[in-house]
Amino acid sequence: MSAPLQAETSDSAPAEVHEVVVVGAGFAGIGAAIRLRQAGVECVVLEKGSEIGGVWRDNTYPGCGCDVPSALYSYSFAPNPRWSRLFAKQDEIKNYTRDTAEKFGVLDCVRVRHELTEARWDATHQRWRLQTSACVFWARFVVMACGPMHVPVLPPIPGLDTFTGVHFHSSRWDHSFDLQGKRVAVIGSGASAIQFLPHIAQQVSQLTLFQRTAPWVLPKLDATIAPRWQALFAKHPWTQSLFRTALYLQFELLNASLNYPWLLKRIQAQGLKNIARGVKDPALRAKLVPDHSVGCKRILLSNTWYRALAQAHVQVVPDVVNINGNSVTASDGSTCEVDAIVFATGFEVANPPIAHCVVGQSGSTLAAQWQGSPAAYLGTMTQDCPNLFLTFGPNLYTFSSAFVIIEAQLKFIVSAITTARRQGITSIAVDPARYASYNQKIQAALQTTVWNSGCTSYFLDKNGRNSTNWPWTTFTMRRRLARFVVQDFVTETRKP
């Protein structure tokens, strides 16, 4: 589609030229490869790890699992009738990723141990030059399927370098360290802590939770799926499809309820009952009642969290302020001596690290352009980056399954690439006026949502702007992303 590119070398490896390069082999990347191949589009998938799986490859902490029902947390075009639980665990989800890639024959286009170090737009050839840890790639189109939760955040705690014990982030769990009988500090009370703390509390002699903000934790309606139900789903796929639709509508109802104070109160009442069931001590209950509206932060699910915190050898204290040797100090002045620290402090969500690797047509990185406040058009294309698509881009997160977002975006991306093929389009760029108007509407709509109601969360970026959430229904999201409309973009066509 353009003049031939000069061969390059990187560590003696020749450059490769592809129509599409997908970065990341988690669910978004594998889904992109499947949908592109079904549309007759050749692609290669670059994966920095040694195998596919994304977040479900990296997170192996005790109790790791999904907080979205399995029937909904899967590709709609690749249902799995053999889920063992309503909410699948990490190993089962990871296996589903590989099984699906094998079923659709896309494993052969995955290049493991190929970490992207720079993606730079070449205006002369109207292609992207991608430097990886292994070699150089050239691509007409790039799909950034890097995921929002793969670079862990470690808070800058004074004295951490003096700690004499073992410390690690929950997403980099140290399985070689035996927790049995140890004194352990858990810093953070987010989604991973909710899952692993009840497990390790059964092993340790002393556990201290350093909690900055109490989360809303609702009951988890989990159960094993009986073999007869698995057989029914396998024999009659429409039954599982119907179940998936019902779950999808339930999540949409949850999203809608966050806009109505009287419904929020009913949800909060369930959260308070969950605390009351697990904790009898009034003083501990007071520490665990959130000071913000339900939904302002990520809503969590667990039937064991509060019972674990109520155990005699478990203590809940405010946020950590200092570490000195093996002594950890909380903001209320209390201290504890520990053998290990587990950080459950989340990931770089509102400040995606991949933005530092992407250099647009102006010569600036996305990170430099965004200045800490990511923005995109339909969460999928951003300014200064022709022919580059984001998955899980800015302002697409909502309380639903990630697969709803993935599949909506993939429809748009595949439509854009196949349209470019048919019409001889060499460059697709965001229209500046549409970009500005869209992001103004997004931010205006978010002002009245629960996510912007005053709490501190990873939904808000370092500038205090909500660069994460989608303020409308996923019905609207799916409609807006249903197809690529050429007239909405600035395009260039192949010269005769």
C-alpha positions in Angstrom: 0.0 0.0 0.0 3.1 2.3 0.0 6.6 2.4 -1.2 8.7 -0.6 0.0 10.4 -0.1 3.3 14.1 -0.4 3.8 15.1 -3.6 5.7 16.3 -2.8 9.2 18.1 -4.8 11.8 17.8 -5.0 15.5 20.3 -7.3 17.2 20.8 -8.9 13.7 17.1 -9.7 13.3 15.5 -8.3 10.1 12.6 -5.9 10.3 9.1 -7.4 9.6 6.4 -5.7 7.7 2.7 -6.4 8.6 -0.6 -4.9 7.8 -1.7 -5.0 11.5 0.4 -5.4 14.7 -1.5 -6.1 17.9 0.3 -5.3 21.1 -0.6 -7.6 24.0 -1.9 -11.1 24.2 -4.5 -10.9 26.9 -8.2 -11.2 26.1 -8.3 -8.0 24.0 -5.3 -9.0 21.9 -6.4 -12.5 21.3 -9.9 -11.3 20.5 -8.4 -8.8 18.0 -6.4 -11.5 16.3 -9.5 -13.7 16.1 -11.8 -11.0 14.7 -9.2 -9.7 12.3 -8.4 -13.2 10.9 -12.2 -13.8 10.5 -12.3 -10.6 8.4 -9.4 -11.9 6.3 -6.8 -9.4 7.8 -3.3 -10.7 8.5 -1.8 -9.6 11.8 0.9 -10.4 14.3 0.5 -10.2 18.1 3.4 -9.0 20.3 3.5 -10.2 23.8 6.1 -9.2 26.4 5.6 -12.2 28.6 6.6 -15.8 27.9 3.0 -16.9 27.3 -0.4 -15.5 26.6 -3.0 -14.6 29.3 -2.4 -11.0 30.3 -3.7 -10.2 33.8 -4.7 -13.8 34.3 -1.2 -15.0 33.6 0.4 -12.4 36.0 -1.9 -12.6 39.0 -1.5 -15.9 40.8 -2.1 -14.8 44.4 -4.2 -17.1 46.7 -7.9 -16.9 45.9 -7.4 -15.0 42.7 -10.6 -15.0 40.6 -13.1 -12.9 38.7 -15.8 -10.7 40.2 -17.9 -10.9 37.0 -19.9 -14.2 36.4 -18.0 -16.5 34.1 -20.9 -16.8 31.5 -20.5 -13.0 31.0 -16.7 -12.8 31.5 -16.0 -14.6 28.2 -16.3 -14.0 24.5 -19.9 -14.1 23.3 -18.6 -16.0 20.2 -16.7 -18.5 22.2 -18.9 -19.6 25.2 -17.4 -22.1 27.6 -20.1 -24.6 28.9 -17.6 -26.2 31.3 -17.1 -23.3 33.8 -16.9 -25.0 37.2 -18.2 -22.0 39.2 -20.4 -19.0 38.6 -17.3 -16.9 39.3 -14.3 -18.6 37.8 -10.9 -18.7 39.4 -7.6 -17.5 37.8 -6.3 -20.9 36.5 -9.6 -21.6 34.8 -9.7 -18.2 33.1 -6.1 -18.5 32.0 -6.8 -21.9 30.5 -9.9 -20.4 28.7 -7.6 -17.8 27.1 -5.3 -20.4 25.6 -8.1 -22.8 24.7 -9.9 -20.1 22.8 -6.7 -19.0 21.0 -6.1 -22.6 20.0 -9.7 -23.2 18.9 -9.6 -20.2 16.6 -6.1 -20.9 15.3 -4.4 -17.6 16.3 -1.6 -18.9 18.5 0.7 -19.0 15.5 0.5 -15.2 15.1 1.6 -14.5 18.7 5.3 -13.6 19.3 6.1 -14.0 23.0 9.1 -12.2 24.7 8.6 -9.2 22.3 8.2 -6.2 24.6 7.3 -3.0 22.8 9.8 -0.2 23.7 8.7 2.4 21.1 6.0 2.8 18.5 6.7 5.8 16.2 4.6 7.1 13.3 6.5 7.4 10.0 4.6 10.0 7.9 6.7 9.2 4.8 5.5 5.6 4.6 2.3 6.2 6.6 3.2 3.3 8.8 4.1 2.7 12.4 7.6 1.6 13.3 7.6 -0.6 16.4 10.8 -1.3 18.2 10.6 -4.3 20.5 13.0 -6.1 22.7 13.5 -8.7 19.9 13.4 -6.8 16.6 11.7 -4.1 14.5 8.2 -4.3 13.0 6.5 -2.0 10.5 2.7 -1.9 10.4 0.0 0.0 8.6 -2.3 -0.3 11.7 -1.5 -0.9 15.3 -4.0 -2.1 18.0 -2.8 -1.4 21.5 -4.3 -4.2 23.5 -2.1 -3.7 26.5 -4.7 -3.8 29.2 -5.2 -1.3 32.0 -4.0 -3.5 34.9 -0.6 -4.9 34.3 1.9 -2.3 35.8 1.7 -2.5 39.6 1.8 0.6 41.8 4.1 0.7 44.8 3.5 3.7 47.1 6.6 5.7 48.0 6.6 4.8 51.7 9.4 6.4 53.7 11.8 3.7 55.1 10.7 0.9 52.8 14.3 0.4 51.8 15.1 -0.3 55.4 12.6 -3.2 55.7 14.4 -6.3 56.8 11.7 -8.8 55.7 10.1 -9.9 52.4 7.8 -7.6 50.4 6.0 -8.0 47.1 3.0 -6.7 45.2 0.0 -9.0 45.0 0.4 -9.2 41.2 3.9 -10.5 41.6 3.2 -13.0 44.4 6.3 -14.6 45.9 5.2 -18.3 46.1 8.6 -19.3 47.4 8.0 -17.4 50.7 6.2 -19.6 53.3 3.6 -17.5 55.1 2.8 -20.2 57.7 3.2 -18.7 61.2 4.5 -15.4 59.9 3.6 -11.9 60.9 2.2 -10.1 57.8 1.2 -6.6 56.9 -1.2 -6.1 54.0 -1.2 -2.6 52.6 -4.4 -1.7 50.7 -7.9 -3.0 50.8 -8.9 -3.2 47.1 -9.9 -6.0 44.8 -6.9 -8.2 45.3 -6.8 -7.9 49.1 -10.4 -8.8 49.3 -9.6 -12.1 47.6 -6.2 -13.1 49.1 -6.5 -11.8 52.7 -9.1 -14.4 53.8 -6.8 -17.1 52.5 -3.6 -16.1 54.1 -5.3 -15.2 57.3 -5.7 -19.0 57.8 -1.9 -19.4 57.7 -0.3 -16.4 59.4 0.2 -15.9 63.2 -0.5 -12.1 62.9 -2.1 -10.1 60.2 -2.3 -6.3 60.1 -4.4 -4.6 57.4 -3.3 -1.0 56.6 -6.5 0.5 55.2 -6.6 4.0 53.7 -10.3 3.8 52.8 -12.9 1.2 53.6 -14.4 -0.3 50.4 -18.0 -1.3 49.8 -18.1 -5.1 49.7 -21.3 -6.8 48.7 -22.2 -10.5 49.1 -20.9 -12.7 46.3 -23.5 -15.0 44.9 -21.1 -17.7 44.0 -21.6 -21.5 43.7 -20.3 -24.5 41.8 -22.0 -25.3 38.5 -23.3 -28.8 38.6 -22.3 -31.3 35.8 -25.9 -31.5 34.6 -25.9 -27.7 34.0 -22.6 -27.9 32.2 -24.0 -30.7 30.0 -27.1 -28.6 29.3 -25.0 -25.6 28.2 -22.9 -27.9 26.0 -25.9 -29.6 24.4 -28.1 -26.5 24.1 -25.8 -23.4 23.7 -28.8 -21.1 23.6 -29.5 -21.8 27.3 -26.1 -20.4 28.3 -26.6 -17.5 25.9 -29.9 -16.7 27.6 -28.1 -16.9 31.0 -25.4 -14.5 29.7 -28.1 -12.0 28.5 -29.8 -12.1 31.9 -26.4 -11.4 33.6 -25.7 -8.6 31.2 -29.0 -6.9 31.9 -28.4 -7.2 35.7 -25.1 -5.4 35.3 -26.8 -2.7 33.2 -29.4 -2.3 36.0 -26.6 -1.9 38.5 -25.0 0.8 36.4 -28.4 2.6 36.0 -29.1 2.4 39.7 -25.9 4.4 40.5 -27.7 7.4 39.1 -30.6 7.2 41.6 -30.0 8.0 45.3 -32.9 5.8 46.5 -31.5 2.8 44.7 -28.0 3.6 45.9 -29.3 3.4 49.5 -30.8 0.0 48.9 -27.4 -1.3 47.6 -25.6 0.3 50.5 -28.0 -1.4 52.9 -26.9 -4.8 51.4 -23.3 -3.7 52.0 -24.0 -2.8 55.7 -25.8 -6.1 56.2 -22.7 -7.9 54.8 -20.6 -6.1 57.5 -23.0 -7.0 60.2 -23.0 -10.7 59.2 -19.3 -11.0 59.5 -18.3 -8.5 62.2 -19.9 -8.3 65.7 -17.4 -5.9 67.3 -18.9 -2.3 67.1 -15.5 -0.7 67.0 -14.3 -2.8 64.1 -17.6 -2.3 62.3 -17.1 1.4 62.5 -13.7 1.1 60.8 -15.2 -0.9 58.0 -18.1 1.3 57.1 -17.2 3.3 54.0 -17.3 7.1 54.1 -18.3 7.4 50.5 -21.3 6.5 48.4 -21.4 3.0 46.9 -20.1 3.0 43.4 -17.8 6.0 43.9 -15.0 3.4 44.0 -14.9 0.0 42.5 -17.7 -2.2 44.0 -16.2 -5.4 45.5 -17.8 -8.9 46.1 -16.9 -11.3 48.9 -18.5 -13.6 51.5 -15.3 -14.1 53.5 -13.7 -10.6 53.8 -15.5 -9.4 56.9 -15.3 -12.8 58.7 -11.5 -12.8 58.1 -11.1 -9.3 59.5 -13.0 -10.3 62.6 -10.5 -12.9 63.7 -8.6 -12.4 66.9 -5.1 -12.4 65.2 -6.2 -9.8 62.5 -6.0 -6.1 63.1 -7.3 -3.2 61.0 -5.4 0.1 61.2 -5.2 3.3 59.1 -2.9 3.9 56.2 0.8 3.2 56.6 3.1 6.3 57.0 6.5 4.9 57.8 8.7 1.7 57.8 11.7 1.3 60.0 13.4 -2.1 59.9 10.7 -4.6 60.5 8.4 -2.1 62.2 5.5 -0.6 60.2 3.7 2.5 61.5 0.1 3.6 60.7 -1.2 7.2 60.5 -2.7 6.8 64.0 0.7 6.2 65.5 0.2 2.4 66.1 3.0 0.1 65.1 3.5 -3.6 64.4 6.5 -5.7 63.7 6.2 -7.9 60.6 8.1 -10.5 58.7 6.5 -9.7 55.3 4.6 -6.9 53.6 2.1 -7.6 50.7 1.2 -4.6 48.7 -2.4 -4.6 47.4 -2.1 -1.2 46.0 -3.4 -1.6 42.5 -2.2 -0.7 39.0 -1.5 2.3 36.8 -5.0 2.7 35.4 -5.5 6.4 34.8 -1.9 6.8 33.7 -1.3 4.0 31.2 2.4 3.3 30.9 2.1 2.5 27.2 1.6 6.2 26.6 5.3 6.7 27.2 6.1 4.4 24.3 3.9 5.8 21.6 5.3 8.7 19.6 2.8 10.4 17.3 3.1 12.4 14.1 4.2 15.5 16.0 7.1 13.7 17.5 5.7 13.8 21.1 4.7 10.9 23.2 1.1 10.3 24.2 2.2 10.8 27.8 3.6 14.2 27.0 0.4 15.2 25.1 -2.0 13.9 27.8 -0.1 15.5 30.7 -1.6 13.0 33.1 -5.2 13.2 31.7 -5.7 10.6 29.0 -8.4 11.3 26.4 -9.5 9.6 23.2 -12.4 9.6 20.7 -14.8 6.8 21.6 -12.1 5.6 23.9 -10.4 4.0 20.8 -8.5 6.7 18.8 -6.5 9.6 20.0 -5.1 12.7 18.4 -1.7 12.7 16.7 -1.8 9.0 16.2 -3.2 8.0 12.8 -4.1 4.3 12.3 -3.6 3.5 16.0 -6.4 2.0 18.1 -6.6 1.6 21.8 -8.5 -1.1 23.7 -9.8 -0.2 27.2 -8.9 3.4 26.3 -9.8 6.5 28.2 -13.4 6.8 29.5 -14.6 3.4 28.6 -14.7 1.7 32.1 -18.1 0.8 33.5 -19.5 -1.7 35.9 -19.9 -4.5 33.4 -17.9 -7.3 31.9 -14.6 -6.3 30.2 -15.7 -8.5 27.3 -18.7 -6.1 26.6 -16.1 -3.3 26.1 -13.6 -5.5 24.1 -16.2 -6.8 21.6 -17.7 -3.3 21.1 -14.3 -1.9 20.3 -13.2 -4.8 18.1 -16.3 -4.2 15.9 -15.2 -0.6 15.4 -11.5 -1.5 14.8 -12.2 -4.3 12.3 -14.7 -2.1 10.5 -12.1 0.7 10.2 -9.4 -1.5 8.9 -11.6 -3.4 6.4 -13.1 0.0 5.2 -9.6 1.3 4.7 -8.7 -1.7 2.6 -11.8 -1.4 0.4 -11.5 2.4 -0.2 -7.7 2.6 -0.5 -7.4 4.7 2.7 -3.8 4.9 3.9 -4.3 7.1 7.0 -7.2 7.5 9.5 -6.9 10.3 12.0 -9.3 11.7 14.5 -11.2 14.8 13.5 -10.1 17.6 15.9 -13.6 19.2 16.2 -15.3 15.8 16.9 -12.5 14.9 19.3 -13.0 18.1 21.4 -16.8 17.9 21.3 -16.9 14.3 22.3 -14.6 14.7 25.3 -16.4 17.8 26.5 -19.7 15.9 26.5 -18.0 12.9 28.3 -16.7 15.2 31.1 -20.0 17.1 31.4 -22.0 13.9 31.7 -19.6 12.5 34.4 -20.0 15.5 36.6 -23.3 14.2 38.0 -22.3 10.6 38.3 -21.4 8.8 41.5 -17.8 8.4 40.3 -17.3 12.1 40.5 -19.1 12.5 43.9 -16.0 13.3 45.9 -14.1 10.2 46.9 -10.5 9.4 45.9 -10.2 6.5 43.4 -8.2 5.3 40.5 -11.0 6.5 38.3 -9.6 10.1 38.8 -6.2 10.9 37.3 -3.5 13.0 38.9 -5.2 16.2 37.7 -8.5 15.3 39.4 -10.1 14.6 36.0 -12.2 11.4 35.5 -10.3 9.9 32.5 -11.6 6.4 33.2 -15.4 6.0 33.3 -18.1 5.8 30.7 -21.1 7.8 31.9 -23.8 6.2 29.8 -25.1 2.6 29.2 -23.2 0.0 27.4 -26.1 -0.1 25.0 -25.0 3.4 23.9 -21.3 2.3 23.9 -22.1 -0.6 21.6 -24.2 1.5 19.3 -21.5 4.2 19.0 -18.8 1.6 18.2 -20.9 -0.6 16.0 -19.2 0.6 12.8 -16.5 2.9 11.4 -18.0 6.0 9.7 -15.5 7.4 7.2 -17.1 10.9 7.3 -16.4 11.2 11.0 -12.6 11.0 10.5 -9.8 12.7 8.6 -8.5 10.3 6.0 -5.9 10.1 3.3 -6.2 7.8 0.3 -3.6 6.0 -1.8 -2.1 8.1 -4.5 -2.6 6.7 -8.0 
